[in-house]
Amino acid sequence: MPPSWSRQHMIRDLIESTPAPGDRADVCIVGAGAAGILLAVELARHGRRVVMLEGGGEDIEQASQDTYRSEIAGLRHHGIHDGRFRAIGGSTTRWGGQILEFDAIDFEQRPWVEGSGWPISKRELAPYYQRAIELEGLASASLEDATVWRELGLAQPVFSNLDTFLTRWCPETNFSNLHASTLRNHPLVTVWLHANAVSPIVEGTHVRGIRCRTLEGKETTFRADRFVWCMGGIESSRFFLQPELAQMPWQRNALLGRHFQDHVVWHTWLDVTNRRKFLDVFGNVFSRGYKYQPKIRLSRSLQQRYRTLNVAAQISFESESGEIQTQIKTTAKKLLRGRVGDVTGGEIGRLVRHAPLLARQSWSYAVARRAYVPPDARIGLQIQCEQSPRADSTIRLSDSRDCLGLCRTRLDWRISNHEVDTIRAFAKVAQDSLAGIARVSDPSLSEAPDDSIRATCDDMNHHMGGMRMSASASDGIVDLDLKLHGMDNGYVCSGAVFPTSSFSNPTHTVLALAVRLAEHIGRR
């Protein structure tokens, strides 16, 4: 982040100044994370004047993070505290940058998955997925998996009952850096830091403005013709559930805050019997400056036969040198991107001390075009399972309030037997399909009680549901254009609108929806 970021003309700070009297935008975006930034970029391209409100500052500040402190009513959930970031760039300031579309089946109504089915198809999102790829900095990446394998001189791996696929990783993960030129210099885009949205100003079915407050209590109102909340999967529901908004149209629907979903993760170790072949299949790929990660998923036909949720797995590599490897890679990325001024003396010293490891990493990256895996690395299978949209998995409010006066979140996350059964089915198929190169170290999953499996599952910081998209106002909170049912000019663009969650990282689909929304508003 540039040190003078907040002093740039188009980046302003509510602590230091306020908008001019009578100032009005075409669109006001609440939240400057991935969705908010891409929405602003696209709306500016459509010629719309945009004001973007970010509750945090240039980087993570503990005082701003405290607004996310929540109560846990159900299963433990790490991501509610560890996976949300209030700063310009949002979670992209900390994420890995993994990009993957949802599968076509994720949008379909599946008789064996209660509550499944989106009101739009994947075909409708296809052009917006493509535009999102460009905005994510992946325009020149190979988008066909077979092309990547050809670049490596290998055939695409094939397993019985498991589909192989590659995810793509953004070269620049922080979207406030990726789109810094637009955010700092575009005449139609203004970003306000430390502008925490506390309540909408509503007249009838029309949003007239948004009251914002700094943590120190300074308050002002931003006005626009249209308002889009890009606040994240949990924070979206929290905002619209506030008791002061009890008479608003969205609170008349009991579905608000229900069907919260994350991705359920279960991990086991593998005994690799053919290491060379295994790494040929599952080693991370680096080609023409882009990173690709091989994964496996349960085939569509087996999902239907076994009546499972959508589920996939990735391979984990853990070694004693793992932390040093990560630190070396981080420093190398800075140097390769010309950010020499960001490299500390300690980082240079680390490179010198671990020169042999750096040499092995560099050879593997530059020559073999694969990630370096130390000989002592333990290899694991990390299963990532879709959740069924359960009405009893909820986002509610606690009795305590934060320093802005907003009720804090009370999360009741549930894992159903459907997820447990899906994990069991996947592990059994993987054990059979990977025979010859690896076997599951602990094959006792089929005999383990449901509750013991649930107790060893974790979340993935992928927050979805709570404000589901629906054609009818009785079935959800936002319509097919992400507009709040019952409102004329208020929209929500976050994972909160997802009816179902796939197994895939949600960011790419959120961004496709953001591009689609920008086109919708731009036309109007």
N, C-alpha and C positions, 0 to 999 in steps of 0.2 A: 504494500500500500504506500503510495507516495506520501512523504511526511507532511506536505502542505495540502493534502487532499481537501480538508474542510475549508480551506481558504480559497479554493478555486471558485470561479464566478458562478457556476451552475450547481455547486455543492455548498449548501448553507447549513447553518446550525441554529436550531431554535433557542439554544442557550444564549447565543450571541445576538440574534436579530429575530424579526418577525416578518411575515409577508406584508406587502403593501396593502393599505385599505382598498377594498374593491377588487383585489387580485382574484382572478378566477381562471381555472384550467378547463380544458375540454374533458380530461380524465384525471382523477385522483387515484393513485395506486397506494394502498396501505401495505407496506412491507417491501424491503429492497433486497430480498433473497433472489434465488435463481428465477422463479416465476415472475416476480415483480420487475427484475432487470430486463428479461427478454420481452416482457409485455411492453415496457417503456420503449425499448429499442424498436420494436415493430410498430407501435403506435406513432412514434416520431417519423418512421418511414412512410406511414400513411398520412402524415401532415397534421397530426393531432398534438395539441399542447398538453404536456403531461407534468404533473407534480407528483413526486414519489415521497412517501413519508416513512422514514426508518426510525424505529424506537431506540436503536443503539447508536454507536458512534463509528469511528474509523475502524476500530478493532474491538475485540471482546473486552467488555468492562464488567467487573463483578457486580456492580450495583444494578446494571441493566439485566444481567443474567438472573438476579434474584427474583425478578418478576415471573420466572419460569418455575420457581420452587413450588412443588405440588404434593398432594397427598396420594398415597397408593392404597386403594381399597381391595384390590384383587391380587393377582399374581405379581411378583416383583417385576418391575419394568425399568431397565436402566436408561433407555433412550429418552424418557420424559425429562431427565435431568442432564444426561450426557450427550444427547443428540440434537439439541436445539441451541441456536446461537443468534443473539440479537446484536447485529452489526451490519453495516453495509456489505453485501455479499452473502449474508445469512449463513446457512450450513455449508455453502460452497467454500467458505474460508477454512473449513476443516475436513471436508469429505475427500474420498479418493478419486472421484470423477467418473464412476462407472456408468455406462450408457447401454440400455437394452430396451427394445420395444416389448410391449405385452404381446402375447400370442393371440391369434384370432379366437381361440376357444375361450379366452378370458372375457370376451365381450358377449359371448353367447349365453342363452339360457340353457343351463344343464339340469336335466331332471333330477340328478342325484346330488346337486348342490343347491340347497334351499337359499332363496334370495339372490341367485345368480342372474346375470343378464344386464347389460348396459342398454340404455335407450339409443345408443349410437353403435355402429359397427367399426371394426378395425379399418375396413376399407375407407370409411369416412375420414379417419384420422391419418391415413397414409401420406397425403401431401404435406401435412403439418409435421409428421415425424421427420420427413425429409428436410423441411426448412429448419426444424430444430437442430438437426445434425449440423447444418451450416453454422447456426448461431452458437453451437457448443464448441466450435473450433475443429470439427471433424470432417470438413468438406472434402479434404483430399485423402481421407482414410479409405481403405478398401472396405466396401460395405457388403460384399459377398464373401462368406466364409471360405468358399472353395478357392477364391483368389488368394487369400492369405496363405492357405496351405500350399498352393502352387508356388508362392513366393519363397516358401521354406524348402521347396523340393520334396514335399511329403504328400501322400494321399490323405484326404480327409478321413479321420477315424470313423469306424463303423462298429456299433455294438448292437447286439440283439436286444430289442425292447427299450433301448435308451437312445435318445437323439443327442448327438454332439452339436455344440454351437459355441460361438465366440462372443464375448462382450467387448465393447470398445471403451477406451478410457480417454477422457479429455486431456490434451497436453497441458493446458492451463486450467487448473481446477477452480480458481477463484474468479467468479464471474464479474466481480467489481474491477478486477484487473483486465479480464478478457474484453470487457466493454467499457474500459475507462475513458476512451475518447468520446463516446456518446454521452456518458454520464457527466463528464467534466466540461464538454465543449458544445454539445448540441444546443442550439438556441431554443428548441421546443421542450427540452427536458430540464427540470429543476428537482434536485434531491434535497430534502430537509432531514438532517440528522437530529437525534434525540427528540423526535416528534412522535411520542407514544399516543396512538389512537385510544381514546377512552370511551367515546360514545358517538353514534351518528345523530345528526339532527334530521328528523323525519317529519314531513308534513303529508298526511294521508298515505299515499303509496309512493311518495317521492323523497329521495334522500337529498337534502339541501346542503349539507356540510358535515364535516367531521371535527369534533372537538379533540384537540391534542394537548398533551401535557408533558412537560419535562419532569424528571425525577425530583427536581427541586420545587415543583409546583407552578412553574410558569405555564400559562395556558393561552391557546389561540385556536381559531377556527379556520379550516381550509375549505374552500368552496369550489365546486366543479359541476359540470353537466352530468358526468357519470363517475361512479365510484367502484373500484375493484379491490376486494380484500385478498391479498396474497400473503397471508400470515402464517402459513404452515398448517399441517394436518390437525394438530391438537389445539393450537391457539385460535384457529378459526372458530371452532365450536365454543371454546371458552368465551370469546368475545360476544358472540350472538346469544349466549345463554345468560348473560348478566341480568340480574333481577330488575334492574332499572329499565330493561327493554321488554318487560313482561307483556306489554300490550302490542308488541310488534307482530306482523303476520307470521314470521318464521317461528315464533315461539308457540303458535297455536298448533303446530305439528309436533306430536310426541316423539317423532323420529329424530329430532334435533339432538345430537350428541350420542345417538345409538349407532350400533354396527361399527364400533371402533375396531380397526384391524392393524396388525403389524405383520411381519414375517416371522414365523416360528422357526428357530434354528436348533438343530440337534447335531452333535458332533461325535464321531467315533474315529479310532485310529485304524490305519490300514497296514497290513504286512505286504510289502511290495516284493513280488517274486521275480519280476523282470524289470529292473530299474531303468535300463536304457529305453526300452519300449514305452514304459510308463511315462517317463519324462518327455519322450517324443510326442506323446498324446496330451499330457497335462501341464507341461512347463509353459509359463507365461511367454507370450510372443512379443518381440519388438521388431517392427518392420517399417521402414521409411519414416521413422520418427513417431510412430504410434504404438500404443500398447494394446494387446488383445489377450483376453483370458479365456482358455478353454474350459467348458463346463459340460455337464450332462443333465438331461431332463427326461422324465417319464414320458413315453410316447403318448400321443393323443388316444390311440386305440386302447392302450392299457389303462389310461385314466377312466375311460368309459367302461372297460371290462371290470376293473376293480372298484369303480365308483369312488375314485380318489379326487382330491383337490389337485391343482397344478403344483408341481414340485420339481425341484432341480437340486444339483449339488455342485460345489466347487471343491478343489483340492487345497488343503492348507499345508504349508511347510514350516516347521518350527525347529530352530537350532540355537545353540548357545551364542552363535555369532549373529543371530537374527536382528537384534537391536542395532548393532554396529553397522550391519549391512544397510538397514533403513536410513541411518544417519548419513552414511557415505553417499547413498543415492540422493538424498535430499540436497546435500552440498553439491554433488555433481550436477544436478538439475539447475541449481542457481548459476553455476559457472557456464553451463551450456547455453543458458538463456541470456547470458550477458549481464546477470545481476551480481557482478563482482562486489559491489558495495555492500550487499546483504550478507556476504560471507565473513564470518568472524574469525579471529585468530585461532580460537579453539577448534573450529571446524577444519582449518588448514592443518593444524597440528594432528588432528585425528586422521586426516588423509595420509599424512606422512607416516604416522605410527602403524597404520594398517595398509601400507602400500601393497603387500602381496595379495591381500583380500581384494583391494581395489583393482589390481591387475587381473585377477580371475573374473571378477564381475565385468570388467571392461571387455575382456576377450569373449565372454559368453554373450554379452550384449551386442558387440560390434561384429563378431564373426559368426557365431552360432545363431544369433538373433533370438536367444532364449534367456530367460532369467536364470541367474546362477543359483543352484541348489547345493548347499554344502553336503559332503558325504555323511555327516552325522545327523542330518535333518530327519525329524520324525514327520511322517506323512499322514494327514488326516482327511477324512471325508466329512464335509460340512453340508448337511442337508438343509435346504431353505424351502419352507413350505408355505403355500398360500393359506390364508385363514378363511373359514366360512364366515359370512357376515352375520354374526350373532347379535340379536337385539339386546342381550344382557351384557355385552361387552361395551362399556359406556364411558363417555366423558361427561362428568358432572362438575358442580361447583362445591367447594368447601365453604365453611363458615368464615374462614380467615380471609383477609384482604391484603393485597400488596400495597406498596407505597403510593401507587397511582389511584388507589381506591377500588380496584377491580377484585372481585372474588377470585381466589386461586382455583386451580384445577384439582379435581378429585377423580383419579383414573381407576376404573375397575376393568382390568384386562383379563379376558378369559381365553383359555385354550380348550377347545372341545375335543371329544373323542374322534371326530372326523380328521382333525389334524394328526392326532396320535396314530390312527389307523393308516393315514397316508404315509407318514414317516416309516412305519413298519413295512408297508408295501414297497416303498422305494428302496429301503435297505436290503430287502430280500432280492429285488430285481438287480440291484447293483452287485450284490454278492455273486449272483449267477452270471451277470453280463461281463464282469471284470475278471472272471476266472482266466488264469493264464498269465496275468500281469500283476494282480493284487487280490487279496482277500481281506474281509472285514475281521479285525482282531477280536472283537466281541460280538459273536453271532447270536447272543442270547436275547436280542431285542424282541423277538416274537413271543418269548415267555414272560417278559417283564410286565408288571402291572401298569395300567394306564397312568396312575398317579406318580409312579416312580419315573416314568418317561417325562411326564409333564414337569416334574421337579428339576429335571436336568436340561430343559429347554430354555432358550433365551430369546430376546427380541433383537431386531436388527436396526433400530432407529428409523424405521420406515413407517411413518404415521399416516394412516388412511382411514376414511370413513368418518361418520358423524354428521355430514351434510350432503347425503347422497344425491346424485343427479337422477332426475326422473321426468317422465313426460307429464305425469299428473301431480298436482300439488299435494294430493293425499298420500303419495308414495315416496316423497322426498322433499328436499329443501331448496334445490336449485333446478332450473329447467335445462333443456338441451343446450342452451346458449350460456349456461352457468349463471343466469340471472335468478336472483332470489324470487321464488314463487310469491306472488302478491305485491311485488315491487316493480317500479318502472325503470329504475336506473342504478340498481345495486347488484353487483356480481361477486362471486367467490371463485378464485382460481387457486386451488391447492389440492393435495391428496385427500382432503376431507370430502371432496365430491365423488370419490371413487365408489361405485356400488360394490365392486369386488376388487381383490388386491393382487391377483396373479402370484407368481413367486419372484417376479422381476423387480429390480430397483425401480421405485416409482418416479424418479425425477424426470426421466425422458418423456414419460407419458404426461406428466404435469406440464412440461414445457411445450409439448405438442398441443395440449389444450390451450396454453397461453397464446401460442401463435394463432390458433383457430379463433380465439376470443378477440385478438387484435384485429383480425380480418373482419369479424362481425361488427365490432365497434367502428372500425375504419370505414366500412361501407355505409354505416348510418350517419 
